[in-house]
Amino acid sequence: MKIDPGELDQRVKHKRWSNTPDGAGGQTRTLETLNTYLAKVRPITENKHVNAQAMYMFIFRWRTTFMDADVLEWRGINYNIRFLNDRGSRSSYITINAERGVAA
């Protein structure tokens, strides 16, 4: 896939679920922001209804930090990662399919 680096024009937050102590001996599951990256974002499927399910493709510069259970935040909406297309360290980019409107 040929990508022009100038197409990476959307700020996307990379988040991960973590357990934090709640002070009463238990734990609370929270989303922690790990970093913000520039990405190219394109819809794969689209639904015009607010908060409806939709699949998007996010293209980032290649990095090893993404995991299947992570979450991407774009324009204030969380997207659950569904597929990491990691072509290896020789590739310049990583493609991630993520879904909006569903529980993690």
C-alpha positions as CSV (number, residue, x, y, z in Angstrom):
1,M,0.0,0.0,0.0
2,K,1.5,3.3,-1.1
3,I,0.8,6.1,1.5
4,D,1.9,9.7,1.2
5,P,3.1,10.7,4.7
6,G,1.0,13.9,4.3
7,E,-2.1,11.8,4.4
8,L,-1.5,11.1,8.1
9,D,-3.4,14.2,9.1
10,Q,-5.8,13.0,11.9
11,R,-4.8,13.0,15.6
12,V,-5.8,9.6,17.2
13,K,-5.3,8.7,20.9
14,H,-4.0,5.2,21.6
15,K,-5.6,3.9,24.8
16,R,-5.3,0.7,26.9
17,W,-7.5,-0.7,29.6
18,S,-5.9,-0.9,33.1
19,N,-6.9,-1.8,36.6
20,T,-6.5,0.8,39.2
21,P,-7.1,0.4,43.0
22,D,-10.4,1.9,44.1
23,G,-9.3,2.5,47.7
24,A,-11.7,-0.1,49.1
25,G,-9.6,-3.2,48.3
26,G,-11.0,-3.7,44.8
27,Q,-10.1,-2.5,41.4
28,T,-11.7,-0.2,38.8
29,R,-11.1,-0.8,35.1
30,T,-10.2,2.5,33.4
31,L,-9.0,3.6,29.9
32,E,-5.5,5.0,30.1
33,T,-4.1,7.2,27.2
34,L,-0.7,5.9,26.1
35,N,0.1,8.3,23.3
36,T,-1.3,10.4,20.5
37,Y,-0.3,9.6,16.9
38,L,-1.1,11.0,13.4
39,A,-3.1,8.6,11.2
40,K,-5.0,8.3,8.0
41,V,-8.6,7.4,8.8
42,R,-11.1,6.0,6.3
43,P,-14.6,4.4,6.8
44,I,-14.9,0.7,5.9
45,T,-18.6,0.5,6.7
46,E,-20.6,3.5,7.7
47,N,-23.9,4.1,9.5
48,K,-25.3,7.6,9.6
49,H,-27.1,7.0,13.0
50,V,-25.5,8.5,16.1
51,N,-23.6,5.8,18.1
52,A,-24.4,3.1,15.6
53,Q,-21.9,0.4,14.7
54,A,-19.3,1.3,12.0
55,M,-15.9,0.0,11.0
56,Y,-13.0,2.3,10.3
57,M,-9.5,1.8,9.0
58,F,-6.7,3.6,10.8
59,I,-3.2,3.8,9.1
60,F,-0.3,4.7,11.3
61,R,3.5,4.7,10.9
62,W,4.7,1.3,11.9
63,R,5.1,0.6,15.6
64,T,4.9,-2.3,17.9
65,T,2.8,-0.7,20.7
66,F,-0.7,-1.7,19.5
67,M,-2.5,-4.7,20.9
68,D,-5.8,-6.4,20.0
69,A,-7.6,-5.2,23.2
70,D,-6.6,-1.6,22.8
71,V,-8.9,1.3,22.0
72,L,-8.4,4.2,19.6
73,E,-10.1,7.6,20.2
74,W,-10.7,9.8,17.2
75,R,-12.8,13.0,17.3
76,G,-13.9,12.1,20.9
77,I,-15.3,8.7,20.0
78,N,-13.7,5.4,21.1
79,Y,-13.1,2.6,18.5
80,N,-12.3,-0.9,19.6
81,I,-9.5,-2.6,17.7
82,R,-10.7,-5.6,15.8
83,F,-7.8,-6.4,13.4
84,L,-4.1,-5.5,13.3
85,N,-2.6,-5.8,9.9
86,D,1.0,-5.8,11.0
87,R,3.2,-6.5,7.9
88,G,6.4,-6.7,10.0
89,S,9.1,-4.3,10.9
90,R,10.2,-3.8,7.2
91,S,6.8,-2.2,6.4
92,S,6.5,1.6,7.0
93,Y,2.9,1.5,8.1
94,I,0.5,-0.6,10.1
95,T,-3.2,-0.8,9.3
96,I,-5.8,-1.2,12.1
97,N,-9.5,-1.9,11.6
98,A,-11.5,-0.6,14.6
99,E,-15.2,-0.6,15.4
100,R,-17.4,2.1,16.8
101,G,-20.6,1.6,18.7
102,V,-19.9,-1.8,20.4
103,A,-18.7,-2.8,23.8
104,A,-15.1,-3.9,24.3
